[in-house]
Amino acid sequence: VSRMLEFLRSLDPPGVGARDLKDCLLIQLENMGLGEGLSAKIIAKHLDKLEKRRYDLIAKAEGVEVEAVYQAVSTIRALEPRPGRPF
């Protein structure tokens, strides 16, 4: 089953077969080569703060400037939370 899930997650568009929103967005970032960046860290660890737009708390927790969080959020906003929507 895990091999089939891995295969399903590799299909196009990126994010298909994800278990939840977090997984979907992380798959898309990984596909873009940003799987280790600040955007991925925000999704993995601070999705609740992101939803509440608590960028100051995210910046403090990650030890970065708030401007870096704004840039990472801009990347996150460009992702598709429902990758099958266009079809």
SULNORNOR-V519576 format. One record per residue. N is the residue number from 1. PHI is phi in whole degrees, -180 to 180 (NA if undefined). Layout:
n/phi
N/PHI
N/PHI
This chain:
n/phi
1/NA
2/-66
3/-67
4/-67
5/-63
6/-62
7/-64
8/-60
9/-69
10/-85
11/-73
12/-99
13/-78
14/-57
15/109
16/-67
17/87
18/-70
19/-78
20/-158
21/-59
22/-57
23/-61
24/-60
25/-68
26/-66
27/-62
28/-65
29/-64
30/-60
31/-63
32/-86
33/82
34/-115
35/-68
36/-113
37/-84
38/-62
39/-59
40/-66
41/-64
42/-63
43/-65
44/-69
45/-114
46/-132
47/-60
48/-65
49/-70
50/-63
51/-61
52/-92
53/57
54/-93
55/-62
56/-64
57/-70
58/-65
59/-60
60/-64
61/-65
62/-93
63/69
64/-128
65/-74
66/-61
67/-61
68/-65
69/-66
70/-58
71/-66
72/-66
73/-64
74/-61
75/-65
76/-63
77/-63
78/-80
79/-79
80/-105
81/-69
82/-126
83/-61
84/-89
85/-55
86/-62
87/-94
